[in-house]
Amino acid sequence: MGIINYVVPFFVLITIVVFIHEYGHYYFAKKYGVGITDFSIGFGREIFGWNDKYGTRWKFCWIPLGGYVKFFGDRNVFSQAEQQEEIRKYSDEDRNKLFILKPLYQRSLIVFAGPLANFVLAILIFFAINMIAGKDMTPAVITEVQPNSPAFSAGMKKNDKIISINGRKVESILEVSTFINISTTEKINFLLLRNKQEISILVKPNLVAGEDSFGNAVNKRIVGIKLSPLNNEFKKESLSFSKSIYYSLKEVWFVTTTSLNYLGKMIIGAADTSQLGGPIKIAKLTGQVAEYGILPFFSIMAYISISLGLVNLFPIPMLDGGHLMFYFFEKLLGRPLSQKTQEGFFRIGLFLLFSLMFFVTFNDLKSLGLF
């Protein structure tokens, strides 16, 4: 697979996801009368762009890994004295367009709107896929328990129907592998239906090196069971409008909570960090998924959109969540944090971001066999 097959789908995906994120900021900024000078997809030198009738410069830049909306008169203003000095430079008409003079709730909504737009995009994508393709509802019935496997030792049997895994309801045979592999507990709790009776079984999976469906190296949790649909026919159900919305919201909630759980386990050293990837890994996966058609491509777009929205809500300065954290303190104290305190937070934020960038880049290069 040529590099162009990775790059083009990745650029299309990241452009759409970033545009939606920044448009969330843009929409609420316009709604509350904030002046906007730039709407940029990418960073660095401009490739091309145009000015709209409101004076906003819409542009594409050379480094496509992100974007920004620049507000009129935007700059870092730490102290109240410095803020007042900045305000005096503008006329009364221009002051009405300054972001820093907007009420706290409006500034908070403008900042929060970026991540919110990413979650809304994911919901709409999942909704469209559910309406077009329906949802698999094939019962998860065990057809084989491998001898001497963790499942065999725990007492699983052929024809057991899996009802839930670690408290998550199993509605499709396709969910079983996912629920097993996202588990971060030492033992996995299976709720089974056997002879019309529900039984609970704890299974300690084996962690083995393997490959995903695209041939990428992954560490898999194996319990030693096989599942297959009756007569090899999957039970695909068409969903109504309301059910499509329900399962879309459910999927976004599932991805969000699973990601946060993984992050928490990673911080305490209880999760496999080798699977954490950056732009290179995302580009590779995007290209691989795109080969399977438009629906899988939009599906991976939804997952990336959720990730972008979620990461931006982390309370790290320079991210949207960092600004929201400062607004929270401003609400509690009745004034912005001091310049010294904010600068301290920014240094910590820079360190955390650069550490994360270094780590995911190392994982990306390692996945390419360069380490």
C-alpha beads as a LAMMPS data file, in Angstrom:
LAMMPS data file: protein, C-alpha beads

371 atoms
370 bonds

1 atom types
1 bond types

-500.0 500.0 xlo xhi
-500.0 500.0 ylo yhi
-500.0 500.0 zlo zhi

Masses

1 110.0

Atoms # bond

1 1 1 0.000 0.000 0.000
2 1 1 1.607 3.269 -1.142
3 1 1 2.091 6.202 1.191
4 1 1 -0.346 8.276 -0.878
5 1 1 -3.094 5.810 0.113
6 1 1 -2.442 6.724 3.751
7 1 1 -1.883 10.451 3.331
8 1 1 -4.938 11.412 1.255
9 1 1 -7.602 9.728 3.476
10 1 1 -5.839 11.059 6.580
11 1 1 -5.801 14.642 5.281
12 1 1 -9.475 14.406 4.297
13 1 1 -10.419 13.019 7.706
14 1 1 -8.348 15.446 9.772
15 1 1 -9.517 18.442 7.715
16 1 1 -13.187 17.607 8.310
17 1 1 -12.748 16.852 12.018
18 1 1 -10.646 19.972 12.673
19 1 1 -12.995 22.174 10.628
20 1 1 -16.005 20.992 12.644
21 1 1 -14.126 21.607 15.909
22 1 1 -13.092 25.123 14.953
23 1 1 -16.503 25.889 13.480
24 1 1 -18.001 25.171 16.894
25 1 1 -15.838 27.970 18.334
26 1 1 -16.608 30.181 15.337
27 1 1 -20.389 29.715 15.502
28 1 1 -20.745 30.686 19.159
29 1 1 -18.229 33.515 18.834
30 1 1 -20.333 34.989 16.015
31 1 1 -23.501 34.367 18.031
32 1 1 -22.155 36.486 20.901
33 1 1 -20.692 39.223 18.713
34 1 1 -17.001 38.372 19.042
35 1 1 -14.887 39.622 16.135
36 1 1 -13.005 36.883 14.239
37 1 1 -9.903 37.707 12.204
38 1 1 -8.734 34.202 11.179
39 1 1 -10.220 30.757 10.645
40 1 1 -7.306 28.451 9.920
41 1 1 -7.085 24.775 9.040
42 1 1 -3.503 23.866 9.851
43 1 1 -0.610 25.864 11.243
44 1 1 2.359 27.677 9.771
45 1 1 2.568 29.421 6.427
46 1 1 -0.648 29.892 4.479
47 1 1 -1.141 27.846 1.292
48 1 1 -4.268 29.639 0.136
49 1 1 -7.237 31.501 1.598
50 1 1 -9.866 34.200 1.158
51 1 1 -11.547 36.998 3.114
52 1 1 -15.286 37.009 3.746
53 1 1 -17.485 40.095 3.981
54 1 1 -17.018 40.230 7.768
55 1 1 -13.239 40.537 7.492
56 1 1 -12.441 36.951 8.526
57 1 1 -9.528 35.316 6.731
58 1 1 -10.362 31.671 5.909
59 1 1 -7.150 29.805 5.127
60 1 1 -5.369 26.488 4.774
61 1 1 -1.800 26.202 6.088
62 1 1 1.083 23.804 5.514
63 1 1 1.012 21.888 8.817
64 1 1 -2.387 20.123 8.804
65 1 1 -2.333 18.734 12.359
66 1 1 -4.903 21.076 13.861
67 1 1 -6.340 24.536 13.388
68 1 1 -7.474 27.663 15.188
69 1 1 -9.955 30.523 15.274
70 1 1 -8.338 33.860 16.121
71 1 1 -10.528 36.439 17.809
72 1 1 -10.342 40.186 17.243
73 1 1 -7.748 41.711 19.585
74 1 1 -6.841 38.241 20.826
75 1 1 -3.759 37.973 23.028
76 1 1 -2.789 36.457 26.362
77 1 1 -3.873 38.939 29.031
78 1 1 -2.916 37.685 32.467
79 1 1 -3.386 40.557 34.909
80 1 1 -6.343 42.884 35.324
81 1 1 -4.083 45.938 34.949
82 1 1 -2.681 44.581 31.693
83 1 1 -6.211 43.821 30.517
84 1 1 -7.408 47.379 31.165
85 1 1 -4.402 48.791 29.314
86 1 1 -5.238 46.591 26.334
87 1 1 -8.911 47.588 26.356
88 1 1 -8.141 51.327 26.270
89 1 1 -6.551 50.892 22.831
90 1 1 -9.944 50.199 21.240
91 1 1 -12.976 52.334 20.423
92 1 1 -16.347 51.646 22.050
93 1 1 -17.511 49.871 18.870
94 1 1 -14.429 47.637 18.758
95 1 1 -14.661 46.849 22.459
96 1 1 -17.984 45.149 21.790
97 1 1 -16.101 42.656 19.599
98 1 1 -13.421 41.775 22.171
99 1 1 -13.540 38.227 23.512
100 1 1 -12.015 39.224 26.865
101 1 1 -14.931 41.585 27.600
102 1 1 -17.655 39.020 27.059
103 1 1 -19.462 37.587 30.134
104 1 1 -17.869 34.523 31.659
105 1 1 -20.672 32.187 30.557
106 1 1 -20.308 33.339 26.930
107 1 1 -16.538 32.843 26.937
108 1 1 -17.043 29.395 28.456
109 1 1 -19.614 28.400 25.825
110 1 1 -17.396 29.641 22.990
111 1 1 -14.497 27.541 24.271
112 1 1 -16.641 24.476 25.060
113 1 1 -18.324 24.617 21.637
114 1 1 -15.275 23.168 19.852
115 1 1 -15.251 19.821 21.687
116 1 1 -19.064 19.807 21.680
117 1 1 -19.056 20.077 17.867
118 1 1 -16.806 17.001 17.680
119 1 1 -19.226 14.952 19.778
120 1 1 -22.170 16.152 17.677
121 1 1 -20.306 15.157 14.487
122 1 1 -19.729 11.652 15.874
123 1 1 -23.392 11.310 16.839
124 1 1 -24.521 12.364 13.356
125 1 1 -22.102 9.938 11.677
126 1 1 -23.192 6.991 13.836
127 1 1 -26.826 7.987 13.280
128 1 1 -26.375 7.995 9.490
129 1 1 -24.589 4.630 9.555
130 1 1 -27.318 3.119 11.740
131 1 1 -30.032 4.397 9.393
132 1 1 -28.230 3.194 6.245
133 1 1 -26.659 -0.077 7.346
134 1 1 -28.690 -1.009 10.403
135 1 1 -27.171 -2.771 13.412
136 1 1 -26.017 -6.337 13.921
137 1 1 -28.063 -8.140 16.590
138 1 1 -26.650 -11.660 16.201
139 1 1 -26.719 -13.451 19.601
140 1 1 -23.260 -14.194 21.048
141 1 1 -23.456 -17.987 21.421
142 1 1 -20.269 -19.929 22.157
143 1 1 -19.652 -22.623 19.521
144 1 1 -16.351 -23.921 20.915
145 1 1 -14.329 -23.728 24.139
146 1 1 -10.675 -24.505 23.511
147 1 1 -9.187 -27.177 25.808
148 1 1 -6.930 -25.919 28.625
149 1 1 -7.850 -22.315 27.844
150 1 1 -8.795 -19.703 30.501
151 1 1 -12.459 -20.099 29.481
152 1 1 -12.239 -23.904 29.828
153 1 1 -10.649 -23.617 33.285
154 1 1 -13.318 -21.129 34.397
155 1 1 -16.156 -23.460 33.354
156 1 1 -17.472 -21.973 30.120
157 1 1 -19.284 -24.440 27.854
158 1 1 -20.441 -24.789 24.264
159 1 1 -23.878 -23.231 23.591
160 1 1 -23.516 -20.743 26.459
161 1 1 -24.976 -17.393 25.410
162 1 1 -22.995 -14.333 26.517
163 1 1 -25.358 -11.758 28.030
164 1 1 -22.859 -9.230 29.344
165 1 1 -19.127 -8.676 29.839
166 1 1 -17.965 -6.662 32.852
167 1 1 -21.479 -5.310 33.197
168 1 1 -21.741 -4.204 29.543
169 1 1 -24.744 -5.720 27.788
170 1 1 -23.745 -7.780 24.734
171 1 1 -26.222 -7.131 21.933
172 1 1 -24.135 -8.507 19.078
173 1 1 -21.608 -11.253 18.519
174 1 1 -19.332 -8.530 17.103
175 1 1 -19.114 -6.810 20.496
176 1 1 -17.564 -9.730 22.370
177 1 1 -13.989 -9.281 21.157
178 1 1 -14.204 -5.518 21.706
179 1 1 -15.460 -5.818 25.287
180 1 1 -12.807 -8.417 26.118
181 1 1 -9.938 -6.352 24.728
182 1 1 -10.948 -3.039 26.311
183 1 1 -11.061 -4.682 29.724
184 1 1 -8.316 -3.458 32.059
185 1 1 -9.199 -5.704 35.004
186 1 1 -7.194 -8.831 35.837
187 1 1 -10.296 -10.990 35.505
188 1 1 -13.237 -10.506 33.147
189 1 1 -16.762 -11.056 34.447
190 1 1 -18.983 -12.944 31.963
191 1 1 -22.734 -13.243 32.553
192 1 1 -23.938 -16.299 30.640
193 1 1 -27.283 -17.889 29.849
194 1 1 -27.139 -21.672 30.189
195 1 1 -30.225 -23.872 30.142
196 1 1 -32.432 -20.802 30.756
197 1 1 -30.414 -19.907 33.860
198 1 1 -28.038 -16.977 34.261
199 1 1 -24.598 -17.755 35.669
200 1 1 -21.635 -15.467 36.366
201 1 1 -18.089 -16.608 35.563
202 1 1 -14.751 -14.862 36.121
203 1 1 -12.086 -15.524 33.475
204 1 1 -8.442 -14.458 33.647
205 1 1 -7.424 -13.912 29.989
206 1 1 -4.027 -14.592 28.466
207 1 1 -2.242 -11.582 26.964
208 1 1 -0.676 -12.597 23.655
209 1 1 0.949 -10.724 20.795
210 1 1 -1.159 -10.817 17.655
211 1 1 -2.487 -8.806 14.746
212 1 1 -5.656 -6.853 14.150
213 1 1 -7.791 -7.264 11.026
214 1 1 -5.440 -4.914 9.131
215 1 1 -2.259 -6.793 10.029
216 1 1 -1.070 -4.273 12.648
217 1 1 0.720 -5.663 15.699
218 1 1 -1.458 -5.587 18.838
219 1 1 -1.544 -7.234 22.240
220 1 1 -4.737 -9.278 22.542
221 1 1 -6.617 -10.643 25.536
222 1 1 -7.511 -14.241 24.746
223 1 1 -9.996 -16.314 26.757
224 1 1 -10.178 -19.283 24.382
225 1 1 -13.702 -19.268 22.966
226 1 1 -15.071 -19.275 19.434
227 1 1 -18.348 -17.753 18.348
228 1 1 -20.138 -17.934 15.025
229 1 1 -23.677 -17.023 13.900
230 1 1 -26.242 -19.728 13.226
231 1 1 -25.775 -20.980 9.637
232 1 1 -23.094 -18.273 9.278
233 1 1 -25.818 -15.649 8.849
234 1 1 -25.555 -12.409 10.757
235 1 1 -28.808 -10.922 12.060
236 1 1 -28.868 -7.368 10.726
237 1 1 -31.727 -5.169 11.953
238 1 1 -32.964 -1.958 10.361
239 1 1 -33.296 0.751 12.995
240 1 1 -35.990 3.368 13.381
241 1 1 -35.130 7.050 13.718
242 1 1 -35.381 6.970 17.520
243 1 1 -33.363 3.752 17.853
244 1 1 -30.679 5.128 15.529
245 1 1 -30.365 8.172 17.796
246 1 1 -30.278 5.944 20.882
247 1 1 -27.515 3.686 19.596
248 1 1 -25.555 6.692 18.300
249 1 1 -25.601 8.316 21.728
250 1 1 -24.805 4.974 23.332
251 1 1 -21.748 4.487 21.091
252 1 1 -20.398 7.973 21.809
253 1 1 -20.886 7.386 25.543
254 1 1 -19.209 3.978 25.302
255 1 1 -16.147 5.338 23.474
256 1 1 -15.858 8.298 25.858
257 1 1 -16.096 6.286 29.077
258 1 1 -13.830 3.544 27.746
259 1 1 -11.195 6.109 26.760
260 1 1 -11.320 7.781 30.171
261 1 1 -11.095 4.423 31.917
262 1 1 -8.090 3.477 29.775
263 1 1 -6.422 6.807 30.543
264 1 1 -6.959 6.345 34.262
265 1 1 -5.505 2.829 34.153
266 1 1 -2.571 4.091 32.047
267 1 1 -1.748 6.773 34.626
268 1 1 -1.534 4.189 37.428
269 1 1 0.396 1.777 35.195
270 1 1 -2.378 -0.802 34.819
271 1 1 -2.968 -0.418 31.055
272 1 1 -1.003 -1.375 27.947
273 1 1 0.495 1.904 26.663
274 1 1 2.070 0.345 23.564
275 1 1 -1.220 0.738 21.665
276 1 1 -1.322 4.517 22.183
277 1 1 -0.547 6.200 18.865
278 1 1 -0.173 9.592 17.233
279 1 1 -0.585 11.075 13.744
280 1 1 1.453 8.374 11.974
281 1 1 -0.566 5.550 13.462
282 1 1 -3.842 7.380 12.832
283 1 1 -2.858 8.037 9.208
284 1 1 -1.970 4.374 8.699
285 1 1 -5.222 3.152 10.246
286 1 1 -7.265 5.701 8.287
287 1 1 -5.745 4.534 5.012
288 1 1 -6.387 0.890 5.859
289 1 1 -10.004 1.537 6.847
290 1 1 -10.652 3.665 3.744
291 1 1 -9.948 0.611 1.554
292 1 1 -13.074 -1.042 2.981
293 1 1 -15.426 1.692 1.771
294 1 1 -17.077 4.948 2.705
295 1 1 -19.007 3.716 5.769
296 1 1 -15.930 2.318 7.578
297 1 1 -14.074 5.541 6.692
298 1 1 -16.790 7.703 8.250
299 1 1 -16.917 5.343 11.210
300 1 1 -13.222 5.888 11.974
301 1 1 -13.819 9.622 11.468
302 1 1 -16.434 9.500 14.232
303 1 1 -14.001 7.788 16.613
304 1 1 -11.249 10.315 15.847
305 1 1 -13.733 13.152 16.333
306 1 1 -14.663 11.820 19.783
307 1 1 -10.978 11.529 20.686
308 1 1 -10.262 15.096 19.559
309 1 1 -13.214 16.461 21.513
310 1 1 -12.303 14.479 24.619
311 1 1 -8.596 15.356 24.606
312 1 1 -9.420 19.043 24.182
313 1 1 -11.477 18.923 27.379
314 1 1 -8.499 17.827 29.473
315 1 1 -7.628 20.596 31.992
316 1 1 -4.314 21.394 30.332
317 1 1 -3.460 25.012 29.414
318 1 1 -3.414 25.641 25.634
319 1 1 -6.267 23.141 25.275
320 1 1 -9.916 24.133 25.548
321 1 1 -10.160 22.341 28.869
322 1 1 -7.331 24.473 30.223
323 1 1 -9.229 27.661 29.403
324 1 1 -12.364 26.234 31.001
325 1 1 -10.296 25.426 34.099
326 1 1 -9.158 29.058 34.298
327 1 1 -12.769 30.249 33.894
328 1 1 -13.808 27.917 36.714
329 1 1 -11.263 29.516 39.040
330 1 1 -12.333 32.959 37.827
331 1 1 -15.917 32.136 38.794
332 1 1 -14.854 30.893 42.250
333 1 1 -12.517 33.795 43.004
334 1 1 -14.475 36.535 41.274
335 1 1 -11.375 37.503 39.293
336 1 1 -8.878 35.878 36.893
337 1 1 -5.905 34.008 38.332
338 1 1 -2.729 36.029 38.730
339 1 1 -0.184 36.234 35.933
340 1 1 2.349 34.190 37.925
341 1 1 -0.166 31.404 38.615
342 1 1 -1.333 31.186 35.003
343 1 1 2.245 31.147 33.713
344 1 1 2.979 28.278 36.102
345 1 1 0.028 26.321 34.733
346 1 1 1.181 26.991 31.172
347 1 1 4.662 25.618 31.898
348 1 1 3.134 22.451 33.363
349 1 1 0.811 22.189 30.352
350 1 1 3.694 22.557 27.901
351 1 1 5.628 19.832 29.677
352 1 1 2.646 17.450 29.634
353 1 1 1.876 18.102 25.955
354 1 1 5.465 17.682 24.807
355 1 1 5.809 14.521 26.906
356 1 1 2.661 13.079 25.320
357 1 1 3.823 14.068 21.820
358 1 1 7.203 12.415 22.412
359 1 1 5.580 9.251 23.748
360 1 1 3.061 8.767 20.925
361 1 1 5.698 9.610 18.300
362 1 1 7.985 6.967 19.793
363 1 1 5.129 4.438 19.640
364 1 1 4.422 5.429 16.029
365 1 1 8.034 4.950 14.989
366 1 1 8.214 1.701 16.942
367 1 1 5.151 0.391 15.072
368 1 1 6.991 1.107 11.827
369 1 1 9.933 -1.022 12.990
370 1 1 12.293 1.938 13.442
371 1 1 12.976 1.058 17.115

Bonds

1 1 1 2
2 1 2 3
3 1 3 4
4 1 4 5
5 1 5 6
6 1 6 7
7 1 7 8
8 1 8 9
9 1 9 10
10 1 10 11
11 1 11 12
12 1 12 13
13 1 13 14
14 1 14 15
15 1 15 16
16 1 16 17
17 1 17 18
18 1 18 19
19 1 19 20
20 1 20 21
21 1 21 22
22 1 22 23
23 1 23 24
24 1 24 25
25 1 25 26
26 1 26 27
27 1 27 28
28 1 28 29
29 1 29 30
30 1 30 31
31 1 31 32
32 1 32 33
33 1 33 34
34 1 34 35
35 1 35 36
36 1 36 37
37 1 37 38
38 1 38 39
39 1 39 40
40 1 40 41
41 1 41 42
42 1 42 43
43 1 43 44
44 1 44 45
45 1 45 46
46 1 46 47
47 1 47 48
48 1 48 49
49 1 49 50
50 1 50 51
51 1 51 52
52 1 52 53
53 1 53 54
54 1 54 55
55 1 55 56
56 1 56 57
57 1 57 58
58 1 58 59
59 1 59 60
60 1 60 61
61 1 61 62
62 1 62 63
63 1 63 64
64 1 64 65
65 1 65 66
66 1 66 67
67 1 67 68
68 1 68 69
69 1 69 70
70 1 70 71
71 1 71 72
72 1 72 73
73 1 73 74
74 1 74 75
75 1 75 76
76 1 76 77
77 1 77 78
78 1 78 79
79 1 79 80
80 1 80 81
81 1 81 82
82 1 82 83
83 1 83 84
84 1 84 85
85 1 85 86
86 1 86 87
87 1 87 88
88 1 88 89
89 1 89 90
90 1 90 91
91 1 91 92
92 1 92 93
93 1 93 94
94 1 94 95
95 1 95 96
96 1 96 97
97 1 97 98
98 1 98 99
99 1 99 100
100 1 100 101
101 1 101 102
102 1 102 103
103 1 103 104
104 1 104 105
105 1 105 106
106 1 106 107
107 1 107 108
108 1 108 109
109 1 109 110
110 1 110 111
111 1 111 112
112 1 112 113
113 1 113 114
114 1 114 115
115 1 115 116
116 1 116 117
117 1 117 118
118 1 118 119
119 1 119 120
120 1 120 121
121 1 121 122
122 1 122 123
123 1 123 124
124 1 124 125
125 1 125 126
126 1 126 127
127 1 127 128
128 1 128 129
129 1 129 130
130 1 130 131
131 1 131 132
132 1 132 133
133 1 133 134
134 1 134 135
135 1 135 136
136 1 136 137
137 1 137 138
138 1 138 139
139 1 139 140
140 1 140 141
141 1 141 142
142 1 142 143
143 1 143 144
144 1 144 145
145 1 145 146
146 1 146 147
147 1 147 148
148 1 148 149
149 1 149 150
150 1 150 151
151 1 151 152
152 1 152 153
153 1 153 154
154 1 154 155
155 1 155 156
156 1 156 157
157 1 157 158
158 1 158 159
159 1 159 160
160 1 160 161
161 1 161 162
162 1 162 163
163 1 163 164
164 1 164 165
165 1 165 166
166 1 166 167
167 1 167 168
168 1 168 169
169 1 169 170
170 1 170 171
171 1 171 172
172 1 172 173
173 1 173 174
174 1 174 175
175 1 175 176
176 1 176 177
177 1 177 178
178 1 178 179
179 1 179 180
180 1 180 181
181 1 181 182
182 1 182 183
183 1 183 184
184 1 184 185
185 1 185 186
186 1 186 187
187 1 187 188
188 1 188 189
189 1 189 190
190 1 190 191
191 1 191 192
192 1 192 193
193 1 193 194
194 1 194 195
195 1 195 196
196 1 196 197
197 1 197 198
198 1 198 199
199 1 199 200
200 1 200 201
201 1 201 202
202 1 202 203
203 1 203 204
204 1 204 205
205 1 205 206
206 1 206 207
207 1 207 208
208 1 208 209
209 1 209 210
210 1 210 211
211 1 211 212
212 1 212 213
213 1 213 214
214 1 214 215
215 1 215 216
216 1 216 217
217 1 217 218
218 1 218 219
219 1 219 220
220 1 220 221
221 1 221 222
222 1 222 223
223 1 223 224
224 1 224 225
225 1 225 226
226 1 226 227
227 1 227 228
228 1 228 229
229 1 229 230
230 1 230 231
231 1 231 232
232 1 232 233
233 1 233 234
234 1 234 235
235 1 235 236
236 1 236 237
237 1 237 238
238 1 238 239
239 1 239 240
240 1 240 241
241 1 241 242
242 1 242 243
243 1 243 244
244 1 244 245
245 1 245 246
246 1 246 247
247 1 247 248
248 1 248 249
249 1 249 250
250 1 250 251
251 1 251 252
252 1 252 253
253 1 253 254
254 1 254 255
255 1 255 256
256 1 256 257
257 1 257 258
258 1 258 259
259 1 259 260
260 1 260 261
261 1 261 262
262 1 262 263
263 1 263 264
264 1 264 265
265 1 265 266
266 1 266 267
267 1 267 268
268 1 268 269
269 1 269 270
270 1 270 271
271 1 271 272
272 1 272 273
273 1 273 274
274 1 274 275
275 1 275 276
276 1 276 277
277 1 277 278
278 1 278 279
279 1 279 280
280 1 280 281
281 1 281 282
282 1 282 283
283 1 283 284
284 1 284 285
285 1 285 286
286 1 286 287
287 1 287 288
288 1 288 289
289 1 289 290
290 1 290 291
291 1 291 292
292 1 292 293
293 1 293 294
294 1 294 295
295 1 295 296
296 1 296 297
297 1 297 298
298 1 298 299
299 1 299 300
300 1 300 301
301 1 301 302
302 1 302 303
303 1 303 304
304 1 304 305
305 1 305 306
306 1 306 307
307 1 307 308
308 1 308 309
309 1 309 310
310 1 310 311
311 1 311 312
312 1 312 313
313 1 313 314
314 1 314 315
315 1 315 316
316 1 316 317
317 1 317 318
318 1 318 319
319 1 319 320
320 1 320 321
321 1 321 322
322 1 322 323
323 1 323 324
324 1 324 325
325 1 325 326
326 1 326 327
327 1 327 328
328 1 328 329
329 1 329 330
330 1 330 331
331 1 331 332
332 1 332 333
333 1 333 334
334 1 334 335
335 1 335 336
336 1 336 337
337 1 337 338
338 1 338 339
339 1 339 340
340 1 340 341
341 1 341 342
342 1 342 343
343 1 343 344
344 1 344 345
345 1 345 346
346 1 346 347
347 1 347 348
348 1 348 349
349 1 349 350
350 1 350 351
351 1 351 352
352 1 352 353
353 1 353 354
354 1 354 355
355 1 355 356
356 1 356 357
357 1 357 358
358 1 358 359
359 1 359 360
360 1 360 361
361 1 361 362
362 1 362 363
363 1 363 364
364 1 364 365
365 1 365 366
366 1 366 367
367 1 367 368
368 1 368 369
369 1 369 370
370 1 370 371
